[in-house]
């Protein structure tokens, strides 16, 4: 048997195993994936306070509804966001040279029809930045560091919502 035939056989067996375990793509071309896209688009992300809350809301909405669909609201996502920072590198002369940024989002996914809480919890991401001699460059890297952590939380939150919505869809 040639190497090409062996690889083909292994790939075919792998695809059969995926099919047997119930794997279906979230953003595939099957008719089921359209239902999932519509369900994800039906998540209403409620306003989140502050500039970083706006970034989080926008990123989650873009992740859940990249096509800009406007179905009826079936789920509501309530989120609060807290950012904090702490010095992590302190020189002998007590000069702080590095900060750690912590972004925590507490969320609740609610069924809009029944008011039932589907899932709740919190997500946390950390990032860091160096303090520089220039106050302006320190300001810019601090802002970018927080925004990167917020976007990472938003991606995690989108995955959590996606898995919850798919699980709800599969309930009898």
Residue frames as a rotation matrix with the C-alpha (Angstrom) as fourth column:
UNK 1
0.583 0.813 0.000 0.00
0.813 -0.583 0.000 0.00
0.000 0.000 -1.000 0.00
UNK 2
-0.213 -0.676 0.705 1.36
0.624 -0.650 -0.434 3.40
0.752 0.347 0.560 -0.95
UNK 3
-0.824 -0.177 -0.538 1.75
0.542 -0.524 -0.658 6.28
-0.166 -0.833 0.527 1.49
UNK 4
-0.835 0.551 0.018 -0.96
-0.487 -0.753 0.442 8.20
0.257 0.361 0.897 -0.37
UNK 5
-0.113 0.816 -0.567 -3.48
-0.059 0.564 0.824 5.37
0.992 0.127 -0.016 0.14
UNK 6
-0.364 -0.089 -0.927 -2.60
0.855 0.362 -0.371 5.10
0.369 -0.928 -0.056 3.83
UNK 7
-0.972 -0.014 -0.236 -3.12
0.110 -0.911 -0.398 8.84
-0.210 -0.412 0.887 4.36
UNK 8
-0.577 0.809 -0.110 -6.42
-0.549 -0.285 0.785 8.75
0.604 0.514 0.609 2.45
UNK 9
-0.076 0.532 -0.843 -7.63
0.383 0.797 0.468 5.81
0.921 -0.287 -0.264 4.54
UNK 10
-0.592 -0.215 -0.777 -6.68
0.805 -0.109 -0.583 7.52
0.041 -0.971 0.237 7.81
UNK 11
-0.964 0.262 -0.052 -8.40
-0.262 -0.965 -0.010 10.77
-0.053 0.004 0.999 6.82
UNK 12
-0.331 0.883 -0.332 -11.54
-0.367 0.204 0.908 8.90
0.869 0.422 0.257 5.81
UNK 13
-0.130 0.235 -0.963 -11.61
0.729 0.681 0.068 7.01
0.672 -0.693 -0.260 9.10
UNK 14
-0.853 -0.243 -0.462 -11.09
0.500 -0.635 -0.589 10.26
-0.150 -0.734 0.663 11.00
UNK 15
-0.787 0.617 0.030 -14.02
-0.541 -0.712 0.448 11.91
0.298 0.336 0.894 9.21
UNK 16
-0.100 0.763 -0.639 -16.23
0.040 0.645 0.763 8.93
0.994 0.051 -0.094 9.95
UNK 17
-0.415 -0.111 -0.903 -15.33
0.867 0.254 -0.429 9.16
0.277 -0.961 -0.009 13.63
UNK 18
-0.987 0.064 -0.145 -16.20
-0.018 -0.954 -0.300 12.87
-0.157 -0.294 0.943 13.70
UNK 19
-0.479 0.861 -0.171 -19.52
-0.565 -0.154 0.811 12.17
0.672 0.485 0.560 12.04
UNK 20
-0.115 0.414 -0.903 -20.25
0.423 0.843 0.332 9.33
0.899 -0.343 -0.272 14.48
UNK 21
-0.644 -0.180 -0.743 -19.67
0.765 -0.140 -0.629 11.55
0.009 -0.974 0.227 17.54
UNK 22
0.386 0.911 -0.142 -22.25
0.897 -0.407 -0.171 14.10
-0.214 -0.061 -0.975 16.37
UNK 23
-0.497 -0.646 -0.580 -19.80
0.443 -0.763 0.471 16.77
-0.746 -0.023 0.665 15.22
UNK 24
0.385 0.514 0.767 -21.40
0.920 -0.276 -0.277 19.50
0.070 0.812 -0.579 13.16
UNK 25
-0.647 -0.728 0.228 -19.76
0.715 -0.682 -0.149 22.81
0.265 0.067 0.962 12.22
UNK 26
-0.180 0.562 -0.807 -21.14
0.607 -0.582 -0.541 25.95
-0.774 -0.587 -0.237 13.84
UNK 27
0.118 0.154 -0.981 -20.54
-0.506 -0.841 -0.193 28.08
-0.854 0.519 -0.021 10.76
UNK 28
-0.692 -0.344 0.634 -20.84
0.257 0.703 0.663 25.34
-0.674 0.622 -0.398 8.12
UNK 29
-0.844 0.368 -0.391 -22.98
-0.526 -0.426 0.736 25.19
0.104 0.827 0.552 5.02
UNK 30
-0.758 0.602 -0.252 -25.57
0.585 0.798 0.147 22.76
0.289 -0.036 -0.957 6.40
UNK 31
-0.033 0.851 0.525 -29.12
0.127 -0.517 0.846 23.94
0.991 0.094 -0.091 7.02
UNK 32
0.551 0.190 -0.812 -28.59
0.789 0.197 0.582 23.33
0.271 -0.962 -0.042 10.75
UNK 33
-0.461 -0.813 -0.355 -25.81
0.879 -0.474 -0.055 25.90
-0.124 -0.337 0.933 10.83
UNK 34
-0.548 0.371 0.750 -28.24
0.158 -0.835 0.528 28.55
0.821 0.408 0.399 9.55
UNK 35
0.582 0.777 -0.239 -30.42
0.320 0.052 0.946 27.82
0.748 -0.627 -0.219 12.58
UNK 36
0.240 -0.596 -0.766 -27.37
0.963 0.048 0.265 28.21
-0.122 -0.802 0.585 14.85
UNK 37
-0.744 -0.537 0.398 -26.39
0.609 -0.790 0.072 31.49
0.275 0.296 0.915 13.17
UNK 38
-0.101 0.801 0.590 -29.91
0.034 -0.590 0.807 32.84
0.994 0.101 0.032 13.65
UNK 39
0.707 0.325 -0.628 -29.92
0.585 0.230 0.778 31.75
0.397 -0.917 -0.028 17.31
UNK 40
-0.197 -0.859 -0.473 -26.55
0.965 -0.255 0.061 33.41
-0.173 -0.445 0.879 17.89
UNK 41
-0.745 -0.032 0.667 -27.78
0.331 -0.885 0.328 36.55
0.579 0.465 0.669 16.15
UNK 42
0.277 0.950 0.144 -30.82
0.211 -0.206 0.955 36.54
0.937 -0.235 -0.258 18.46
UNK 43
0.081 -0.336 -0.938 -28.59
0.996 0.060 0.064 37.22
0.035 -0.940 0.339 21.49
UNK 44
0.666 0.178 0.724 -29.13
0.186 -0.980 0.069 40.79
0.722 0.089 -0.686 22.67
UNK 45
-0.265 -0.802 -0.535 -25.98
0.892 0.006 -0.451 42.05
0.365 -0.597 0.714 24.39
UNK 46
0.764 0.616 -0.191 -27.22
0.635 -0.668 0.388 44.66
0.111 -0.418 -0.901 26.84
UNK 47
0.567 -0.565 0.600 -25.25
-0.177 -0.795 -0.581 47.93
0.805 0.223 -0.550 27.19
UNK 48
0.432 -0.569 -0.699 -22.11
0.884 0.422 0.203 47.67
0.180 -0.706 0.685 29.30
UNK 49
0.952 0.018 -0.304 -20.80
0.137 -0.917 0.375 50.68
-0.272 -0.398 -0.876 31.23
UNK 50
0.335 -0.884 -0.326 -17.65
-0.192 -0.403 0.895 52.52
-0.923 -0.237 -0.305 30.23
UNK 51
0.251 -0.347 -0.904 -15.40
-0.954 -0.246 -0.171 52.64
-0.163 0.905 -0.392 27.19
UNK 52
-0.804 -0.594 -0.021 -14.05
-0.591 0.796 0.129 49.14
-0.060 0.117 -0.991 27.73
UNK 53
-0.348 0.795 0.498 -17.61
0.066 0.550 -0.832 47.92
-0.935 -0.256 -0.244 28.14
UNK 54
0.532 0.506 -0.679 -18.40
-0.588 -0.356 -0.727 49.38
-0.609 0.785 0.108 24.71
UNK 55
-0.267 -0.723 -0.637 -15.43
-0.958 0.271 0.094 47.55
0.105 0.635 -0.765 23.21
UNK 56
-0.861 -0.018 0.508 -16.51
-0.204 0.928 -0.312 44.30
-0.466 -0.373 -0.803 24.88
UNK 57
0.085 0.990 0.112 -20.12
-0.067 0.118 -0.991 44.67
-0.994 0.077 0.076 23.67
UNK 58
0.455 0.052 -0.889 -19.09
-0.830 -0.337 -0.445 45.49
-0.323 0.940 -0.110 20.11
UNK 59
-0.565 -0.762 -0.315 -16.61
-0.821 0.558 0.123 42.60
0.082 0.329 -0.941 19.91
UNK 60
-0.701 0.384 0.601 -19.11
-0.011 0.837 -0.548 40.07
-0.714 -0.390 -0.582 21.30
UNK 61
0.368 0.898 -0.239 -21.82
-0.254 -0.150 -0.955 41.27
-0.894 0.413 0.173 18.90
UNK 62
0.230 -0.360 -0.904 -19.45
-0.972 -0.137 -0.193 40.98
-0.055 0.923 -0.382 15.94
UNK 63
-0.826 -0.551 0.119 -18.40
-0.554 0.832 0.009 37.49
-0.103 -0.059 -0.993 17.00
UNK 64
-0.529 0.692 0.491 -21.97
0.138 0.641 -0.755 36.25
-0.837 -0.332 -0.434 17.49
UNK 65
0.538 0.820 0.196 -23.52
0.442 -0.076 -0.894 37.97
-0.718 0.567 -0.403 14.49
UNK 66
-0.491 -0.850 -0.190 -20.90
0.263 -0.352 0.898 38.56
-0.830 0.391 0.397 11.77
UNK 67
-0.626 0.309 0.716 -23.59
0.767 0.078 0.637 38.70
0.141 0.948 -0.286 9.05
UNK 68
-0.973 0.232 -0.007 -25.57
-0.223 -0.941 -0.255 41.47
-0.066 -0.247 0.967 10.78
UNK 69
-0.503 0.840 -0.205 -28.82
0.464 0.462 0.755 39.47
0.729 0.285 -0.623 10.96
UNK 70
-0.800 0.275 0.533 -31.73
-0.542 -0.712 -0.447 40.99
0.257 -0.646 0.719 12.92
UNK 71
-0.374 0.704 -0.604 -33.91
0.332 0.710 0.621 38.18
0.866 0.032 -0.500 14.26
UNK 72
0.605 0.661 0.444 -36.22
-0.283 -0.342 0.896 38.47
0.744 -0.668 -0.020 17.27
UNK 73
-0.326 -0.750 0.576 -34.38
-0.815 -0.086 -0.573 38.53
0.480 -0.656 -0.583 20.61
UNK 74
0.531 0.463 -0.710 -34.34
-0.079 0.861 0.502 35.08
0.844 -0.210 0.494 22.20
UNK 75
0.313 -0.528 -0.790 -31.51
0.927 0.350 0.134 35.57
0.206 -0.774 0.599 24.68
UNK 76
0.848 -0.170 0.502 -30.17
-0.223 -0.974 0.048 38.49
0.481 -0.152 -0.864 26.69
UNK 77
0.200 -0.864 -0.461 -26.57
0.823 0.403 -0.400 38.75
0.532 -0.300 0.792 27.78
UNK 78
0.953 0.058 0.296 -25.91
-0.119 -0.829 0.546 40.95
0.277 -0.556 -0.784 30.82
UNK 79
0.266 -0.937 -0.226 -22.26
0.809 0.344 -0.477 41.75
0.525 -0.056 0.849 31.45
UNK 80
0.981 -0.192 0.011 -20.37
-0.170 -0.838 0.519 43.87
-0.090 -0.511 -0.855 33.95
UNK 81
0.492 -0.871 0.013 -16.68
0.552 0.300 -0.778 44.54
0.674 0.389 0.628 33.46
UNK 82
0.947 -0.308 -0.090 -14.02
-0.091 -0.526 0.846 45.49
-0.308 -0.793 -0.526 35.98
UNK 83
0.515 -0.856 0.043 -10.45
0.296 0.130 -0.946 46.44
0.805 0.500 0.321 35.14
UNK 84
0.945 -0.328 0.018 -7.65
-0.132 -0.330 0.935 46.64
-0.301 -0.885 -0.355 37.66
UNK 85
0.545 -0.832 -0.108 -3.91
0.037 0.153 -0.988 46.89
0.838 0.534 0.114 37.58
UNK 86
0.952 -0.307 0.002 -1.10
0.019 0.063 0.998 46.16
-0.307 -0.950 0.066 39.94
UNK 87
0.384 -0.891 -0.240 2.64
-0.915 -0.333 -0.229 46.81
0.124 0.308 -0.943 39.89
UNK 88
0.999 -0.030 0.031 4.65
0.027 0.995 0.098 43.66
-0.034 -0.097 0.995 39.23
UNK 89
0.242 -0.969 0.051 8.19
0.869 0.193 -0.456 44.94
0.432 0.154 0.889 38.71
UNK 90
0.991 0.053 0.120 9.59
-0.016 -0.862 0.507 47.35
0.131 -0.505 -0.853 41.27
UNK 91
0.241 -0.968 0.071 13.19
0.164 -0.031 -0.986 48.54
0.957 0.249 0.151 41.22
UNK 92
-0.212 -0.433 -0.876 15.32
0.920 0.214 -0.328 48.96
0.330 -0.875 0.353 44.35
UNK 93
-0.989 -0.148 -0.011 14.63
0.146 -0.948 -0.283 52.69
0.031 -0.281 0.959 44.34
UNK 94
-0.448 0.894 -0.016 10.89
0.385 0.177 -0.906 51.81
-0.807 -0.412 -0.424 44.45
UNK 95
-0.467 0.267 -0.843 10.31
-0.783 -0.567 0.254 52.81
-0.411 0.779 0.474 40.86
UNK 96
0.203 0.619 0.758 7.61
0.006 0.774 -0.633 50.75
-0.979 0.133 0.153 39.21
UNK 97
-0.633 -0.535 -0.560 8.65
-0.561 -0.181 0.808 49.50
-0.534 0.825 -0.185 35.77
UNK 98
-0.843 0.383 -0.379 5.91
-0.101 0.578 0.809 47.00
0.529 0.720 -0.449 34.87
UNK 99
-0.457 0.792 0.404 2.19
-0.796 -0.161 -0.584 46.69
-0.398 -0.588 0.704 35.55
UNK 100
-0.935 0.328 0.134 -0.20
0.353 0.886 0.299 43.79
-0.021 0.327 -0.945 35.30
UNK 101
-0.579 0.811 -0.081 -3.70
-0.810 -0.561 0.169 44.51
0.091 0.164 0.982 33.95
UNK 102
-0.903 0.391 0.180 -6.60
0.329 0.897 -0.296 42.28
-0.277 -0.209 -0.938 35.02
UNK 103
-0.594 0.782 -0.190 -9.94
-0.761 -0.470 0.447 42.40
0.260 0.410 0.874 33.19
UNK 104
-0.909 0.383 0.165 -12.85
0.249 0.816 -0.522 40.53
-0.334 -0.434 -0.837 34.79
UNK 105
-0.598 0.786 -0.157 -16.26
-0.660 -0.372 0.652 40.16
0.454 0.494 0.741 33.19
UNK 106
-0.782 0.499 0.374 -19.24
0.016 0.616 -0.787 38.80
-0.623 -0.609 -0.490 35.10
UNK 107
-0.765 0.468 -0.442 -21.99
-0.570 -0.174 0.803 37.58
0.299 0.866 0.400 32.79
UNK 108
-0.452 0.719 0.527 -25.51
-0.063 0.564 -0.823 36.18
-0.890 -0.405 -0.210 32.84
UNK 109
-0.928 0.241 -0.283 -27.16
-0.269 0.091 0.959 34.61
0.257 0.966 -0.019 29.78
UNK 110
-0.568 0.806 0.164 -30.95
-0.224 0.041 -0.974 34.79
-0.792 -0.590 0.157 30.08
UNK 111
-0.647 0.528 0.549 -33.75
0.762 0.434 0.480 33.21
0.015 0.729 -0.684 28.04
UNK 112
-0.970 0.222 0.098 -35.71
-0.212 -0.972 0.104 36.29
0.119 0.080 0.990 26.91
UNK 113
-0.265 0.936 -0.232 -39.04
-0.229 0.172 0.958 34.43
0.937 0.307 0.168 26.80
UNK 114
0.432 0.460 -0.776 -38.98
0.509 0.586 0.631 32.81
0.745 -0.667 0.019 30.24
UNK 115
0.608 -0.300 0.735 -36.51
-0.609 -0.771 0.188 35.02
0.510 -0.562 -0.651 32.13
UNK 116
0.966 -0.249 0.065 -34.68
0.163 0.788 0.594 31.84
-0.199 -0.563 0.802 33.15
UNK 117
0.338 -0.928 -0.154 -30.92
-0.855 -0.372 0.361 32.10
-0.393 0.010 -0.919 33.68
UNK 118
0.927 -0.060 -0.371 -29.22
-0.187 0.782 -0.594 29.75
0.326 0.620 0.714 31.25
UNK 119
0.307 -0.895 -0.323 -25.65
0.858 0.407 -0.312 30.37
0.411 -0.182 0.893 32.34
UNK 120
0.918 -0.128 0.375 -23.77
-0.241 -0.932 0.270 32.72
0.315 -0.338 -0.887 34.61
UNK 121
0.576 -0.780 -0.246 -20.18
0.808 0.495 0.320 33.10
-0.128 -0.383 0.915 35.63
UNK 122
0.779 -0.402 -0.481 -17.10
-0.327 -0.915 0.234 35.21
-0.535 -0.025 -0.845 35.23
UNK 123
0.701 -0.625 0.345 -14.16
0.672 0.414 -0.614 35.36
0.241 0.662 0.709 32.87
UNK 124
0.759 -0.520 -0.392 -10.77
-0.114 -0.698 0.707 36.86
-0.641 -0.492 -0.589 33.58
UNK 125
0.650 -0.650 0.394 -7.83
0.657 0.219 -0.722 37.80
0.383 0.728 0.569 31.38
UNK 126
0.606 -0.558 -0.566 -4.52
0.260 -0.534 0.805 39.31
-0.752 -0.635 -0.179 32.33
UNK 127
0.633 -0.503 0.588 -2.05
0.590 -0.179 -0.788 41.35
0.501 0.846 0.183 30.34
UNK 128
0.386 -0.556 -0.736 0.92
0.691 -0.355 0.630 43.55
-0.612 -0.751 0.247 31.15
UNK 129
0.756 -0.222 0.616 2.75
0.379 -0.619 -0.688 46.64
0.534 0.753 -0.384 30.05
UNK 130
-0.138 -0.895 -0.424 6.03
0.988 -0.096 -0.120 48.37
0.067 -0.436 0.898 30.77
UNK 131
0.824 0.276 -0.495 6.20
0.363 -0.927 0.088 51.87
-0.435 -0.253 -0.864 32.15
UNK 132
0.203 -0.752 0.627 8.39
0.906 -0.098 -0.411 54.03
0.370 0.652 0.662 29.96
UNK 133
-0.685 -0.534 -0.496 10.14
0.669 -0.731 -0.136 57.36
-0.289 -0.425 0.858 30.43
UNK 134
-0.901 0.398 0.171 7.53
-0.208 -0.743 0.637 59.06
0.380 0.538 0.752 28.28
UNK 135
-0.663 0.719 0.208 4.18
-0.231 0.068 -0.971 59.53
-0.712 -0.692 0.121 30.01
UNK 136
0.079 0.731 -0.678 2.35
-0.941 -0.170 -0.292 59.54
-0.329 0.661 0.674 26.69
UNK 137
-0.303 -0.220 -0.927 3.82
-0.659 0.751 0.037 56.24
0.688 0.622 -0.373 25.47
UNK 138
-1.000 0.017 0.023 3.04
-0.007 0.630 -0.777 54.67
-0.028 -0.777 -0.629 28.86
UNK 139
-0.333 0.938 -0.099 -0.54
-0.558 -0.281 -0.781 55.93
-0.760 -0.205 0.617 28.51
UNK 140
0.094 0.349 -0.933 -0.81
-0.986 0.160 -0.039 54.41
0.136 0.923 0.359 25.01
UNK 141
-0.607 -0.364 -0.706 0.63
-0.351 0.920 -0.173 51.00
0.713 0.143 -0.687 25.93
UNK 142
-0.901 0.369 0.229 -1.55
-0.141 0.250 -0.958 50.86
-0.411 -0.895 -0.173 29.05
UNK 143
-0.038 0.938 -0.345 -4.66
-0.795 -0.238 -0.558 51.53
-0.606 0.253 0.754 26.96
UNK 144
-0.002 -0.032 -0.999 -3.64
-0.865 0.502 -0.014 48.95
0.502 0.864 -0.029 24.33
UNK 145
-0.904 -0.388 -0.179 -2.90
-0.233 0.799 -0.555 46.38
0.358 -0.460 -0.813 27.03
UNK 146
-0.609 0.758 0.233 -6.34
-0.279 0.070 -0.958 46.79
-0.742 -0.648 0.169 28.59
UNK 147
0.164 0.698 -0.697 -8.05
-0.932 -0.122 -0.341 46.71
-0.324 0.705 0.631 25.17
UNK 148
-0.403 -0.377 -0.834 -6.24
-0.658 0.752 -0.022 43.48
0.636 0.540 -0.551 24.24
UNK 149
-0.996 0.058 0.065 -7.38
-0.012 0.650 -0.760 41.86
-0.087 -0.758 -0.647 27.49
UNK 150
-0.276 0.954 -0.118 -10.96
-0.529 -0.253 -0.810 43.10
-0.803 -0.161 0.574 26.91
UNK 151
0.104 0.282 -0.954 -10.97
-0.984 0.169 -0.057 41.65
0.145 0.944 0.295 23.39
UNK 152
-0.767 -0.414 -0.489 -9.66
-0.332 0.910 -0.249 38.32
0.548 -0.029 -0.836 24.71
UNK 153
-0.802 0.566 0.194 -12.47
-0.065 0.241 -0.968 38.25
-0.594 -0.789 -0.157 27.31
UNK 154
-0.016 0.829 -0.559 -14.96
-0.834 -0.319 -0.450 39.07
-0.551 0.459 0.697 24.54
UNK 155
-0.247 -0.135 -0.960 -13.78
-0.789 0.602 0.118 36.13
0.562 0.787 -0.255 22.45
UNK 156
-0.983 -0.104 -0.151 -14.03
0.009 0.794 -0.608 33.81
0.183 -0.599 -0.779 25.47
UNK 157
-0.546 0.838 -0.028 -17.49
-0.297 -0.224 -0.928 35.17
-0.784 -0.498 0.371 26.22
UNK 158
-0.012 0.509 -0.861 -18.59
-0.997 -0.068 -0.026 34.61
-0.071 0.858 0.508 22.61
UNK 159
-0.614 -0.272 -0.741 -17.45
-0.396 0.918 -0.010 30.99
0.683 0.287 -0.671 22.78
UNK 160
-0.957 0.289 0.035 -19.32
0.084 0.387 -0.918 30.49
-0.279 -0.876 -0.394 26.06
UNK 161
-0.217 0.920 -0.325 -22.51
-0.641 -0.386 -0.663 31.96
-0.736 0.065 0.674 24.61
UNK 162
-0.179 0.095 -0.979 -22.14
-0.922 0.332 0.200 29.86
0.344 0.939 0.028 21.44
UNK 163
-0.866 -0.181 -0.465 -21.80
-0.064 0.964 -0.257 26.64
0.495 -0.193 -0.847 23.42
UNK 164
-0.786 0.618 0.009 -24.76
-0.005 0.009 -1.000 27.56
-0.618 -0.786 -0.004 25.64
UNK 165
-0.092 0.769 -0.633 -27.00
-0.872 -0.370 -0.322 28.42
-0.481 0.522 0.704 22.67
UNK 166
-0.380 -0.091 -0.920 -26.09
-0.690 0.691 0.216 25.20
0.616 0.717 -0.325 20.87
UNK 167
-0.985 0.023 -0.173 -26.81
0.132 0.743 -0.656 23.23
0.113 -0.668 -0.735 24.04
UNK 168
-0.491 0.860 -0.141 -30.20
-0.340 -0.338 -0.878 24.98
-0.802 -0.383 0.458 24.35
UNK 169
-0.129 0.409 -0.903 -30.96
-0.992 -0.059 0.115 24.17
-0.006 0.911 0.413 20.72
UNK 170
-0.576 -0.205 -0.792 -30.28
-0.376 0.926 0.034 20.49
0.726 0.317 -0.610 21.31
UNK 171
-0.884 0.332 0.329 -32.57
-0.243 0.273 -0.931 20.28
-0.399 -0.903 -0.161 24.37
UNK 172
-0.717 0.666 0.208 -35.87
0.671 0.578 0.464 18.46
0.189 0.472 -0.861 23.77
